[in-house]
Amino acid sequence: MSLLHTLRLQNSTVTPKDLWVTDMVLLHNVHKIAVSFTSKEVCFYDILSKQDFSCKYKLQGLKFTPWCLDYWVDPSNLDQAVLTIGDIGGQVSALYFTSTQISLFERRSLRTDADSADIILWDELVKGKHCSCYTVTHQVHAPAWVRKVRYLGSLEAFVSCSTRPQSSVVIGWREKESRSLRVTSLFTKRGVWDIDHHRGLNLIATAGVDHQVLLWNPYMTSEPVCVLSGHTSPVLAVRFMQTKQQLLSYSKDKVLCIWDVSSQQCIHRLAGVFPKTQEDTHTLLFLQEERQRLLLSFNSLLLLLETMKEEKRTSSHEHPVTCVLYNSLFRQVVSSDSASSVICWLADMGQKVKQFHRCHGNAEISTMALDGTQTRLFTAGTDGEVKVWDFNGRCLHRMNAGLGRAVEISQVLLLKRSILVMGWERMLTVFRLHSFSQSFVEPSEWKGGVQHRSDLLCAAFQPPQTLVTGSYDGEIIVWNNSTEKALRKLQPHAEHEDHKKQQGDSPDSHHGFNGKEVSENFIAITRLFFIPGRTSAAAATGGADLVSCGGSGVVRLWNTIHSRLVGQFTAHNRDLGSIVMTVSPCGKYLVTADREGTLKTWDIQHYCLESDDGITSEAPNLLCSSRPHLDRVTHLETCVHGNRLLLLSASSDCSVALSYVPGDTIGLFGQEEQWCLERPGPLHPQQEPEQDQRNHGERENTRQWEEEITSSSQ
C-alpha cells in the first residue's frame, strides 16, 4: 500500500481554508471522479487525460450542501448511468445520464471556470435543458441530513438513510416511463447512519444509532426481517459480502462484527486492534472482496485488514449453546441450545454420545440443572415449562412455571424439599416435593411474598437454610429457606446508585436477560455463588462468603451476615455488558467470561477473606486469560474429572469448550481430533475434603426428593 501521489483540489469560488470535500465517487465507465464540496457544487475530474485531474464539469447552484454520493452503471448498457446525491437539507437527487460514452452534459454555452471547466447549472438540469441528463428528486428526509445514498439497479430504486427516526430509511421507487418517485419510509428508534444492499438475498442492512443492525425486505417495510443485536454503541457502517451470506458491521466503540445472515449469529468479533482516536472520528468502511481486504478510515488514519486462510471452525451444536453441565455419574458433559436440543458428550474424548431433539418443541432451552444423584435432568424452555428427564430421553414431569405463558427462565435451583424457578417475576416460583405425584406439576405459593423491586434473575443456596436471590436492580436478598422469610438486603455501593440516577433508570427498568436485547443495565445481578469452604463462622468475622457479577463487568464480594460489600473489581470491560462466572468446588478459583468469548481465571483463595473497614477495590491475582470462543459466553461450569479440575464453557458461537483450571483450552466438543487429557495430578490438599463435603451435601439434599420422584414416576 504505497502512496502514489497527492493532489490538492482548488476552487475559484471559495478560499482553500473554507473548502471541504464531503464525498467522492469513481465514474469507472468514463474514467472520471465526481467530488462534492461544501461550496454546494459537484466537480467532475478526468483521471486519464494528459493534464491529470483536470476539472471537466462543475455542477453549481445546488440548494443545499451535498453530503453523500453514489454512482451506478447499467452493466448491459454502459451509456446509461445514475449519479445520486444526498444533501444536508434532506433531499435525494438523482442524475440520469443517457449517453455517458459521448458526454455527461451538453455544452449549451461557453460558460467556463477559470480552470476551463464547463459550468452546469442545477436549475437547467431540473428544467430538462440537457437532453443527455435529467433529474428526479424527493425530500422525505427533511429537515435531517441524508447520511448515505444508494441506487439499486436491480430494483430501480433509490435507498437513503438519516438519523431522523420517522425517515430512518427511505426507498424511492422509479415509476415506469415516469420521472416521478413512489416513496416508502422505514422507521427505527433513533435513526440510521449507514445502509447496504445484498443483491442475491435482496436484503437491506441498516446501521442503527440504537446499537442494532436491522435487515429489511425492501418490499415489506412494516418491520425488519431480523434484528442483529451485539453492539453496545451506535453502529457507524455496514457492508455485505456479496459472494457470501455475511455482513460486516462497525460500531462507535471500535468493534467490528461479522454476521452470518442465514443463522443471524455473530461469527467473529474484532476489538482492540483499532487506533485510539478522538470522539468525533469519521469512519468509512471499504470492502474489496476480490482480494479479501477491508479498509477502515479514522480521520487521517487508514487501517488495512486482510483475511487469513479460513480455518474450519468446530461447531458443537448447529445453534447457539445456552447451557452446559457436568454429569459426574456418567462422566459426561450435557449441553443445550437455542433450537431446543440436548447433547451428551464423553468428557474424556469430546465425542457425542447421544442427542435429544425438540425437547421443548421450537422453544429455546434457556438453562438446565441436574439433581444430586445425577440421574435426572431439568430443562427450562422459553415456552414457560421446566421438564424433568431421565437420560434415556423420557420426560417424567412437566412443571408449569409460567402458568401457561411463554416466559424467560434464567435459573432452576434444586433444594432439599423444593425446586425454585426464576427469571421473569419479582418473586420466586416454587414447586414442592409433594406436588410431583402427577406428571403435570403446578407451582405452590412462596410464603415470603414479593420482596424484590425488579425481576429476580438468580439465586444461590448455602446449607443448612441460607438462600440468596439477585435481581435486575442490583439488589440481593438473604432468606431463611425453611421459613421463607426475608432476613436482610444487600445493596450496591452508593456510587452505583448515583450512576443509575444519572442514567435515568427506574428500579424496574431492564433490557432483557443475558443480552437478548442491548444491555445497558449497570448493576443487574446475573450470577450468585456462595464461596465453598467459607463457612458461616468465617463470614461472622467480616470476610466475604458470597460473590456476584452482572451487567457492568464488575465482580462483587459480600458478607451475608453483616450485610455489607467487602470487595469489588472490574473483571471485564464495562462496555461489553453482562458477564457470567462460576466458582470452583474448592473455593480457590473464580472464572469470569464476557460477550467477546474471553475467559479469565482469578485466584480468590485469600481474597476478601478477612474483615477490612473499607471496600477492597484491588483485583485478585489474574492467573490466566484465554479466548476459546468467538462470541458471547453464555454459561460456565467447573468440574472435577479424573482428579483434575476442568472448566466447561458454552457460547453463542455454537461451541462448547473444555479447559484446564487454570490453564489452556483442551478443545471443542465435536472436533475431529480426539483429545487426551493430561495425566491426572493430585489436587490441592485443601480441595479434597471440601469437594467431598460439597458432594455429600448435594447427595443429602436430593436423596429424599429422588426417592419420591422415582416412586411417583413408577
Helices and strands as residue ranges (DSSP letters): G 16-18, E 21-27, E 32-37, E 41-46, E 54-60, E 66-73, E 81-87, E 92-97, E 118-121, H 122-126, E 133-138, E 148-152, E 157-161, G 165-167, E 169-174, E 181-186, E 192-198, E 203-208, E 213-216, E 226-228, E 235-241, E 246-251, E 255-260, E 265-271, E 285-288, G 289-291, E 293-298, E 301-306, E 321-327, E 332-337, E 342-346, E 352-356, E 365-370, E 377-381, E 386-389, E 395-399, E 411-414, E 418-422, E 429-432, G 433-437, E 440-441, E 456-462, E 466-471, E 476-480, E 485-490, H 494-503, G 513-515, E 525-530, H 536-540, E 546-550, E 554-559, E 564-570, G 574-576, E 580-583, E 589-593, E 599-603, E 621-626, E 633-641, E 644-651, E 656-660, E 665-668, H 687-713
